[in-house]
Each structure stands twice: as C-alpha cells, then as structure tokens.
Amino acid sequence: MFNLGSMLNLGSTEPVVGKAHTVVACPAAEIFQYLGEGLFQNYPKWSPEVKELEQITPGPIKLGTEGRQVRIDQGRRTESKFKISAYEPGVRLTLIGVSDPFRCTYELQAINPEESTKLTFSFELLEILAIMRPFEGLVRVAIKEGADRTVQNIKRLVEAERTAKASANPESR
C-alpha cells in the first residue's frame, strides 16, 4: 500500500505542537483564577492577537463553556469558536476548537504551593490545510514562538497584578 500524501509531498498529517513553560511567582489557585475564571476578561491581555472575544454560553465559566474569538495573526484575520474541554481549578484549563482543529492547554504544577507554580502552555494545531503544508516548518516555528510568548506574557501579567494587590493592601503580605 502506498501513501499518496507522501508521494505528493503534502507534508505531515501530525499535529503541529508548540509547548513552553515558565515558573510564576504565584500560587496555582491565583493563576487559575486569572486564566480560567477571568478567561474572557484576561485572554486578550496575554494574547494581544485576540481582537474580539465573547462568551457564547451564559453563566459562570466551566466545563463546556463556549466562546468566539477573532484573531489577527501575522496580518491574517481568523474567527473561530472554542469550547472548554478541561476545567480543573488550580490544575488545568483546555480549550478546543469547535470550528477549527486546535487545542490549547494551560497546566499548573505547584512548586512551592504558596509562592511559585510551573505554568506549561501547549498549543496544538491538529490539522494543517493542504495549501499550508509547504509552509509547515514556518508554521511550527510560529507556533513555538507563540507558546513562548504566551507563558512569558501570563507570567508578567499575573506577577504584576499580584504585586499591585500586595502594594494596595500591605496587611495581605
């Protein structure tokens, strides 16, 4: 049996994954509050490519909550719907594309429970359009750079917010 895709050099059908991690000087519960509970307020802050974001399903954010986003990535406008497929406070938040084949996961691992947490972010493009396969190497680099930028943005924002709260309320230290 032969693989027509490889004969035509259409590229890999493997997902394109970008993964990055960093240590954030903040407890996992606080980071999750920023990422999960504050998703629709904060997502555009750590991902400035997001130009529009709305929660489609009403009520508090939880497993199954759906949203819509409009992004401008490297000059290209895309609109997609997503759904929360994992919502484990203090541990994991996963968004999956409803209209596009992607998955992004934010995982939290307490290093020192009251002081620091390892944040791991992964973005998976689960399928590449045939027209994009010749550019798969560039897509992989862009996704990896995006993952690195995401964890650094979250770290900077969460730590700055924590510092600002501590400065405003000295007794909380």
C-alpha positions as CSV (number, residue, x, y, z in Angstrom):
1,M,0.0,0.0,0.0
2,F,1.4,3.4,-0.8
3,N,0.7,6.8,0.8
4,L,-0.4,9.3,-1.9
5,G,0.2,12.2,0.5
6,S,3.9,11.4,0.9
7,M,4.2,10.8,-2.9
8,L,2.8,14.3,-3.5
9,N,4.9,15.7,-0.7
10,L,1.9,17.2,1.0
11,G,3.6,17.4,4.4
12,S,2.9,15.8,7.7
13,T,-0.5,15.0,9.0
14,E,0.9,15.0,12.5
15,P,-0.4,17.8,14.8
16,V,1.9,20.9,15.0
17,V,2.6,21.4,18.6
18,G,4.2,24.4,20.4
19,K,4.9,23.9,24.1
20,A,6.6,26.2,26.6
21,H,6.8,26.6,30.4
22,T,7.9,29.0,33.0
23,V,7.8,29.5,36.7
24,V,5.4,32.1,38.0
25,A,5.8,33.6,41.5
26,C,2.2,33.0,42.4
27,P,0.1,30.1,43.8
28,A,-1.6,27.9,41.3
29,A,-5.1,28.9,42.5
30,E,-4.4,32.5,41.8
31,I,-3.0,31.8,38.3
32,F,-6.1,29.6,37.6
33,Q,-8.4,32.4,38.7
34,Y,-6.7,34.7,36.2
35,L,-6.7,32.1,33.4
36,G,-10.0,30.2,34.0
37,E,-12.4,32.4,35.9
38,G,-11.1,35.5,34.2
39,L,-10.7,33.9,30.7
40,F,-13.0,36.3,28.8
41,Q,-11.5,39.4,30.5
42,N,-7.9,38.4,30.5
43,Y,-7.2,36.3,27.4
44,P,-6.8,39.4,25.1
45,K,-4.2,40.7,27.7
46,W,-1.9,37.7,27.4
47,S,-2.7,37.1,23.7
48,P,-2.8,40.5,22.0
49,E,-3.6,38.9,18.7
50,V,-7.1,38.4,20.1
51,K,-9.1,41.4,18.8
52,E,-12.6,40.3,19.8
53,L,-13.6,37.8,22.4
54,E,-17.1,36.8,23.6
55,Q,-18.6,34.2,25.8
56,I,-21.4,32.4,23.9
57,T,-22.8,30.3,26.7
58,P,-24.2,32.1,29.7
59,G,-23.3,31.7,33.3
60,P,-20.0,31.1,35.1
61,I,-17.1,29.7,33.2
62,K,-17.0,25.9,33.5
63,L,-16.5,22.7,31.5
64,G,-18.4,23.1,28.3
65,T,-18.4,26.9,28.2
66,E,-18.2,28.2,24.6
67,G,-16.6,31.3,23.2
68,R,-15.9,33.1,20.0
69,Q,-12.7,34.9,19.1
70,V,-11.4,37.0,16.3
71,R,-7.6,37.0,15.9
72,I,-5.1,38.8,13.7
73,D,-2.0,36.6,13.4
74,Q,0.8,37.9,11.2
75,G,-1.7,40.1,9.3
76,R,-4.2,37.2,8.8
77,R,-7.7,37.6,10.4
78,T,-9.4,34.4,11.6
79,E,-12.6,33.8,13.5
80,S,-13.2,30.7,15.5
81,K,-15.4,29.2,18.1
82,F,-14.0,27.2,21.0
83,K,-15.2,25.2,24.0
84,I,-13.6,24.5,27.4
85,S,-12.9,20.7,27.4
86,A,-11.0,20.6,30.7
87,Y,-11.6,22.9,33.7
88,E,-9.8,21.7,36.7
89,P,-9.2,24.6,39.1
90,G,-5.6,25.1,40.1
91,V,-4.5,22.3,37.7
92,R,-5.6,22.6,34.0
93,L,-7.6,24.6,31.5
94,T,-8.0,23.3,28.0
95,L,-9.8,25.0,25.1
96,I,-10.6,23.1,21.9
97,G,-11.7,24.5,18.6
98,V,-15.2,23.9,17.6
99,S,-14.9,25.5,14.2
100,D,-11.2,24.9,13.7
101,P,-8.9,22.0,14.7
102,F,-6.9,23.3,17.6
103,R,-6.4,22.6,21.3
104,C,-4.6,24.8,23.8
105,T,-3.9,23.7,27.3
106,Y,-2.7,25.6,30.4
107,E,-1.3,23.3,33.1
108,L,-0.3,24.4,36.6
109,Q,2.0,22.5,38.9
110,A,2.7,23.8,42.3
111,I,6.4,24.1,43.1
112,N,6.1,25.8,46.4
113,P,2.3,25.9,47.0
114,E,2.1,29.5,48.4
115,E,4.9,31.0,46.3
116,S,5.5,29.5,42.9
117,T,3.9,27.5,40.2
118,K,5.2,25.9,37.0
119,L,3.0,27.0,34.1
120,T,3.1,24.9,31.0
121,F,1.2,26.0,27.9
122,S,0.8,23.9,24.8
123,F,-0.9,24.8,21.5
124,E,-1.7,22.0,19.1
125,L,-2.8,22.7,15.5
126,L,-4.5,19.3,15.0
127,E,-4.7,19.5,11.2
128,I,-2.9,21.6,8.6
129,L,-4.7,22.6,5.4
130,A,-3.1,21.1,2.3
131,I,-2.4,24.6,1.0
132,M,-0.3,25.3,4.1
133,R,1.7,22.1,4.2
134,P,4.6,23.5,2.1
135,F,4.9,26.1,4.9
136,E,4.7,23.6,7.8
137,G,8.2,24.4,9.0
138,L,7.3,28.1,9.3
139,V,4.0,27.2,11.0
140,R,5.9,25.1,13.5
141,V,8.3,28.0,14.3
142,A,5.5,30.5,14.6
143,I,3.5,28.2,17.0
144,K,6.6,27.6,19.2
145,E,7.4,31.3,19.3
146,G,3.7,31.9,20.2
147,A,3.8,29.4,23.0
148,D,7.0,31.0,24.4
149,R,5.4,34.5,24.2
150,T,2.2,33.3,25.9
151,V,3.8,31.9,29.0
152,Q,6.0,35.0,29.4
153,N,3.0,37.3,28.9
154,I,1.0,35.4,31.5
155,K,3.9,35.4,34.0
156,R,4.4,39.1,33.6
157,L,0.7,40.0,33.9
158,V,0.0,37.7,36.9
159,E,3.1,38.7,38.8
160,A,2.4,42.4,38.1
161,E,-1.2,42.0,39.3
162,R,-0.1,40.2,42.4
163,T,2.5,42.9,43.2
164,A,-0.1,45.7,42.7
165,K,-2.6,43.9,45.0
166,A,0.1,43.5,47.7
167,S,1.1,47.2,47.4
168,A,-2.5,48.3,47.7
169,N,-3.1,46.0,50.7
170,P,0.1,45.8,52.9
171,E,-1.6,43.6,55.5
172,S,-2.0,40.8,53.0
173,R,1.7,40.1,52.9
